[in-house]
Amino acid sequence: MFRATVVLRSRALALSVHFKNPEFGMTDYEILTRGSAFLLSVDPPAEVEEKGEKYGYLADIRAERERKLRKQENYAYDPAGGPRRPVQELSWLEYVPPTFRPLVHVVASSHVLAPWLWPEYYPQPWLKSVNQEHCIYSLEVYSTKTNPETTTTNDETKVDNFVAKFSLNPYAIHYPEKELDLAIIHLKNEEGALRLMQEQGVEVMHLRDDLNHKKPFEEGDTVYFEGFEVTEDATKNLLDASTAEDMRETQPENDTRVFVPHNDSGVLLAATTARFLAKTALRPLPEGVCGGPTIDEDGRICGIVEGIVPIPHENEKLAGAASFVPSFRIHQFLDQYAERLMVEHIVSPEIFEKIVQLKETGEIGGGLNQEEMSMENEKLMAELKTKYTAEEFHALQKTVKREREEILRILEKEGGDLRDITMRVREETLRRRNEFMEKFQEEMDKAAEEVTTKSGDENPSSQ
């Protein structure tokens, strides 16, 4: 019987870190650590049509029409992706045109990208002399093939062959104070790398929307783990990044280890605000899977593999369970630290301040947003109405309305501090009032002179 062979989509990638420190007499780069990683989209997923896949081409046509319309209207750059949202809901990097910022994050374990930061994992004294400037980072893509007639969710995927290696920029951003074993790094020559990766079936993932998800995680829910085990060959299990240097010392001239894809499912056992635990179906996750994606039933990223509960463990139920950092902590890391830091380095201080104001208030200039300004305006009008006559109140109301419209116009067109703009508009009102009063006084003085002159002509004896 004919058995078809298909190329599976890849949601995990193999991550390698090599180093060369001249102080050690090194002339070539050698392996430092290995682990797993995945691509996480900066932009959220586009809105999905509910009419089914057969109408999917309509969304593509609409997107292309909107792109051409933007060009006709002289938009210099494409806007952020994803559905239309209030400006405060955009992520930090979505304020920056895609031309000037990454489209994806490479998400990985901090201890794999920077083992010198984790002496509790890597106690070797010589690691204290290694840092980021000694390292080069790369992602490796493998062509994974399997027989669809025999494949199940928990089948080990057979490695076919190495396809390509992609370089990474050597600037990782780590979770502050090592509170979580989590970091991001980015592709060099991203546009071309992404195109080639996606041609090989590499999937760019999206975070689970924990705030709007139909149901929170519960004990007994199923999750899926993907990553790469580092082995001497396809049949012998060896340790990965956590003991990579010990193994390098025993095989300094010939590191024969290989990456082998490893997929498994797990059932949630327990959870804290920092990590979730899940019992895996096949066996405890090999340590090479650290940094690989944890995926929910909807195909979204619900976490990053951190490691396993030690074996043995006083709680037999938890012994060997997979530990992963949940998606809401990944989102917190990106939104409150990593992406903000990136934007601060991409744009000028003036632009960054405006982005901060937009994130916090929805308005350029900060302070009160339009809804709050309307409420304050209503309070002011009510107070004025009790203190002035109907004619005086009407005149004041016209002045306040004009000033409010002018403030909003300046905020939208120029930006700036709300208090400064309010003072500027108020000074302009006072200047206009003084001009009016001066002109009115001039006209009154002129009228008085005319009356005096006329009276003198009629009564010369009064001179």
LUMGUSE-105276 format. One record per residue (C-alpha): residue in one letter; x, y, z. Coordinates in steps of 0.5 Angstrom, whole numbers, padded with zeros to 4 digits, always signed. Example, Ala and Ser with C-alpha at 12.3 -4.5 7.8 and 13.67 -1.06 7.14 Angstrom:
# residues 2
A+0025-0009+0016 S+0027-0002+0014 
//
This chain:
# residues 463
M+0000+0000+0000 F+0003+0007-0002 R+0004+0011+0004 A+0004+0019+0003 T+0010+0023+0007 V+0008+0030+0009 V+0012+0036+0012 L+0009+0038+0018 R+0009+0045+0021 S+0014+0047+0026 R+0012+0051+0032 A+0018+0050+0036 L+0025+0051+0033 A+0032+0049+0035 L+0037+0054+0039 S+0044+0054+0039 V+0049+0059+0043 H+0056+0059+0041 F+0062+0062+0044 K+0069+0064+0043 N+0073+0068+0049 P+0080+0070+0047 E+0082+0069+0054 F+0081+0062+0054 G+0086+0061+0048 M+0080+0060+0043 T+0081+0061+0036 D+0074+0058+0034 Y+0067+0058+0036 E+0065+0052+0040 I+0058+0050+0043 L+0056+0053+0049 T+0048+0052+0050 R+0043+0049+0046 G+0035+0049+0047 S+0029+0050+0044 A+0025+0057+0042 F+0019+0059+0038 L+0017+0065+0034 L+0012+0070+0037 S+0008+0075+0033 V+0009+0082+0035 D+0002+0084+0032 P-0004+0080+0034 P-0008+0076+0030 A-0013+0079+0025 E-0020+0078+0026 V-0023+0071+0023 E-0029+0071+0018 E-0034+0067+0021 K-0037+0065+0014 G-0032+0059+0014 E-0025+0058+0010 K-0028+0058+0003 Y-0029+0066+0004 G-0022+0067+0007 Y-0020+0070+0000 L-0025+0076+0001 A-0021+0078+0007 D-0015+0078+0003 I-0018+0082-0003 R-0021+0087+0003 A-0014+0087+0006 E-0010+0089-0001 R-0016+0094-0003 E-0014+0097+0004 R-0007+0097+0003 K-0007+0100-0004 L-0012+0106-0001 R-0007+0107+0004 K-0002+0108-0001 Q-0007+0113-0005 E-0008+0117+0001 N+0000+0118+0002 Y+0001+0114+0008 A+0008+0113+0008 Y+0008+0106+0012 D+0003+0100+0014 P+0000+0101+0020 A+0000+0096+0026 G-0004+0089+0024 G-0009+0086+0028 P-0017+0088+0029 R-0018+0095+0030 R-0018+0097+0037 P-0017+0103+0042 V-0011+0106+0042 Q-0009+0104+0049 E-0010+0097+0047 L-0004+0097+0042 S+0002+0094+0044 W+0008+0098+0045 L+0011+0096+0038 E+0005+0097+0034 Y+0006+0104+0035 V+0012+0104+0031 P+0012+0102+0023 P+0014+0095+0022 T+0019+0098+0017 F+0023+0100+0024 R+0021+0094+0029 P+0021+0087+0029 L+0015+0083+0026 V+0017+0077+0031 H+0020+0076+0038 V+0024+0069+0038 V+0022+0067+0045 A+0027+0063+0049 S+0029+0061+0056 S+0034+0066+0059 H+0039+0060+0062 V+0040+0058+0055 L+0041+0065+0052 A+0046+0067+0058 P+0048+0061+0062 W+0053+0066+0066 L+0047+0069+0069 W+0044+0063+0072 P+0050+0060+0077 E+0045+0056+0080 Y+0044+0052+0074 Y+0051+0053+0071 P+0056+0053+0077 Q+0063+0052+0073 P+0067+0058+0075 W+0070+0060+0068 L+0063+0062+0066 K+0064+0068+0070 S+0069+0070+0065 V+0063+0069+0059 N+0058+0075+0057 Q+0054+0076+0051 E+0059+0080+0047 H+0063+0073+0046 C+0057+0069+0044 I+0053+0068+0037 Y+0046+0066+0037 S+0042+0062+0031 L+0036+0058+0030 E+0036+0052+0026 V+0030+0049+0022 Y+0029+0041+0021 S+0025+0038+0016 T+0021+0033+0020 K+0017+0028+0016 T+0012+0023+0019 N+0007+0018+0016 P+0000+0021+0017 E-0003+0014+0017 T+0001+0012+0024 T+0002+0019+0027 T-0002+0021+0033 T-0002+0027+0038 N+0004+0023+0042 D+0008+0020+0037 E+0015+0022+0037 T+0017+0026+0030 K+0022+0023+0026 V+0028+0028+0024 D+0029+0028+0017 N+0035+0033+0015 F+0037+0039+0017 V+0035+0045+0013 A+0037+0052+0015 K+0041+0056+0020 F+0038+0063+0021 S+0043+0068+0025 L+0040+0072+0031 N+0042+0079+0033 P+0046+0078+0040 Y+0042+0083+0044 A+0037+0079+0048 I+0032+0082+0053 H+0031+0078+0060 Y+0026+0078+0065 P+0028+0083+0070 E+0032+0081+0076 K+0031+0073+0074 E+0024+0073+0077 L+0023+0068+0071 D+0027+0064+0066 L+0024+0068+0060 A+0028+0072+0055 I+0027+0074+0048 I+0032+0075+0042 H+0031+0077+0035 L+0032+0075+0028 K+0038+0078+0023 N+0035+0080+0016 E+0028+0079+0019 E+0024+0079+0013 G+0028+0074+0008 A+0029+0070+0014 L+0021+0070+0016 R+0020+0068+0008 L+0024+0062+0008 M+0022+0060+0015 Q+0015+0060+0013 E+0016+0056+0006 Q+0019+0051+0011 G+0013+0050+0015 V+0015+0054+0021 E+0009+0058+0024 V+0009+0064+0027 M+0005+0064+0034 H+0000+0068+0038 L-0001+0069+0045 R-0007+0066+0048 D-0012+0072+0050 D-0013+0070+0057 L-0017+0076+0059 N-0022+0075+0053 H-0022+0067+0053 K-0028+0063+0054 K-0026+0060+0060 P-0020+0060+0064 F-0015+0054+0065 E-0017+0049+0070 E-0014+0043+0073 G-0015+0037+0068 D-0014+0041+0062 T-0010+0039+0056 V-0004+0043+0054 Y+0001+0041+0048 F+0009+0041+0049 E+0014+0042+0043 G+0021+0043+0043 F+0028+0039+0041 E+0031+0034+0045 V+0039+0034+0044 T+0042+0027+0044 E+0048+0023+0042 D+0044+0020+0036 A+0036+0019+0035 T+0036+0013+0040 K+0040+0015+0046 N+0038+0021+0051 L+0043+0026+0053 L+0043+0032+0057 D+0042+0039+0054 A+0043+0046+0055 S+0044+0045+0063 T+0050+0040+0062 A+0052+0042+0055 E+0059+0045+0058 D+0060+0038+0062 M+0059+0034+0055 R+0063+0039+0051 E+0069+0038+0056 T+0069+0030+0055 Q+0068+0031+0047 P+0072+0038+0046 E+0074+0036+0039 N+0068+0033+0036 D+0061+0035+0039 T+0057+0029+0035 R+0050+0031+0039 V+0044+0032+0034 F+0037+0036+0035 V+0031+0031+0035 P+0024+0034+0035 H+0020+0032+0041 N+0012+0033+0042 D+0008+0031+0048 S+0001+0033+0051 G+0000+0034+0058 V-0006+0035+0063 L-0005+0041+0068 L-0004+0039+0075 A-0003+0045+0079 A-0002+0053+0078 T+0001+0059+0081 T+0002+0066+0079 A+0009+0064+0076 R+0008+0057+0073 F+0004+0052+0071 L+0005+0044+0072 A+0003+0039+0068 K+0003+0031+0068 T+0006+0029+0061 A+0003+0023+0057 L+0010+0020+0055 R+0015+0021+0060 P+0018+0027+0063 L+0020+0033+0058 P+0028+0032+0056 E+0032+0038+0058 G+0033+0040+0051 V+0026+0042+0051 C+0027+0048+0055 G+0024+0054+0052 G+0019+0051+0047 P+0012+0053+0046 T+0006+0050+0051 I+0000+0050+0046 D-0007+0050+0048 E-0013+0047+0045 D-0014+0053+0040 G-0007+0053+0038 R-0005+0059+0042 I+0001+0060+0046 C-0001+0059+0053 G+0006+0058+0056 I+0014+0057+0055 V+0017+0051+0058 E+0021+0052+0064 G+0023+0045+0066 I+0021+0039+0070 V+0020+0038+0077 P+0025+0034+0080 I+0025+0026+0080 P+0025+0024+0086 H+0020+0029+0089 E+0016+0028+0096 N+0010+0029+0092 E+0010+0023+0087 K+0004+0026+0083 L+0008+0032+0082 A+0015+0028+0080 G+0017+0029+0073 A+0011+0034+0072 A+0013+0039+0066 S+0013+0046+0069 F+0012+0052+0064 V+0011+0060+0065 P+0004+0062+0063 S+0002+0066+0057 F+0000+0072+0062 R+0007+0073+0065 I+0010+0073+0058 H+0005+0078+0056 Q+0006+0082+0062 F+0014+0081+0061 L+0013+0084+0054 D+0008+0090+0055 Q+0011+0092+0062 Y+0018+0091+0060 A+0021+0088+0054 E+0017+0092+0048 R+0017+0099+0052 L+0025+0098+0053 M+0025+0097+0045 V+0021+0103+0043 E+0025+0107+0048 H+0031+0105+0044 I+0028+0106+0037 V+0024+0113+0037 S+0027+0119+0039 P+0025+0122+0047 E+0020+0126+0044 I+0016+0121+0040 F+0017+0116+0046 E+0014+0121+0051 K+0008+0122+0046 I+0007+0114+0046 V+0007+0114+0053 Q+0002+0119+0054 L-0003+0115+0048 K-0002+0109+0052 E-0004+0112+0059 T-0009+0117+0057 G-0011+0115+0049 E-0009+0122+0048 I-0003+0126+0045 G-0001+0131+0051 G-0003+0126+0057 G-0008+0129+0062 L-0015+0128+0061 N-0018+0125+0055 Q-0024+0127+0052 E-0029+0124+0056 E-0026+0126+0062 M-0026+0133+0059 S-0033+0133+0057 M-0035+0131+0065 E-0030+0137+0067 N-0034+0142+0062 E-0041+0140+0065 K-0039+0141+0072 L-0036+0148+0070 M-0042+0150+0066 A-0047+0148+0072 E-0042+0152+0077 L-0042+0158+0072 K-0050+0158+0071 T-0051+0159+0079 K-0046+0165+0079 Y-0048+0170+0073 T-0054+0172+0069 A-0057+0169+0063 E-0053+0174+0059 E-0047+0173+0062 F-0047+0166+0063 H-0049+0165+0055 A-0042+0170+0054 L-0038+0165+0058 Q-0041+0159+0055 K-0039+0161+0048 T-0032+0163+0051 V-0031+0156+0054 K-0033+0152+0048 R-0029+0156+0044 E-0023+0155+0048 R-0024+0147+0049 E-0025+0146+0042 E-0018+0150+0041 I-0015+0146+0046 L-0017+0139+0043 R-0015+0142+0036 I-0008+0143+0039 L-0007+0136+0042 E-0009+0133+0036 K-0005+0137+0031 E+0001+0138+0035 G+0001+0134+0042 G+0004+0137+0048 D+0002+0138+0056 L-0005+0139+0057 R-0004+0144+0062 D+0001+0148+0058 I-0004+0148+0052 T-0010+0150+0057 M-0005+0156+0059 R-0003+0158+0052 V-0011+0158+0050 R-0013+0162+0056 E-0007+0167+0055 E-0010+0168+0047 T-0017+0169+0050 L-0014+0174+0055 R-0010+0178+0049 R-0016+0178+0045 R-0021+0181+0050 N-0015+0186+0052 E-0015+0188+0044 F-0023+0188+0044 M-0023+0193+0051 E-0017+0197+0048 K-0021+0198+0041 F-0027+0199+0045 Q-0024+0204+0049 E-0021+0208+0043 E-0028+0208+0040 M-0031+0211+0046 D-0025+0216+0047 K-0026+0218+0039 A-0034+0218+0040 A-0033+0223+0046 E-0028+0227+0042 E-0033+0228+0037 V-0038+0230+0042 T-0034+0235+0045 T-0032+0238+0038 K-0039+0238+0036 S-0041+0242+0042 G-0035+0247+0042 D-0037+0249+0034 E-0044+0250+0037 N-0042+0254+0043 P-0036+0258+0041 S-0036+0262+0048 S-0035+0255+0052 Q-0028+0255+0049 
//
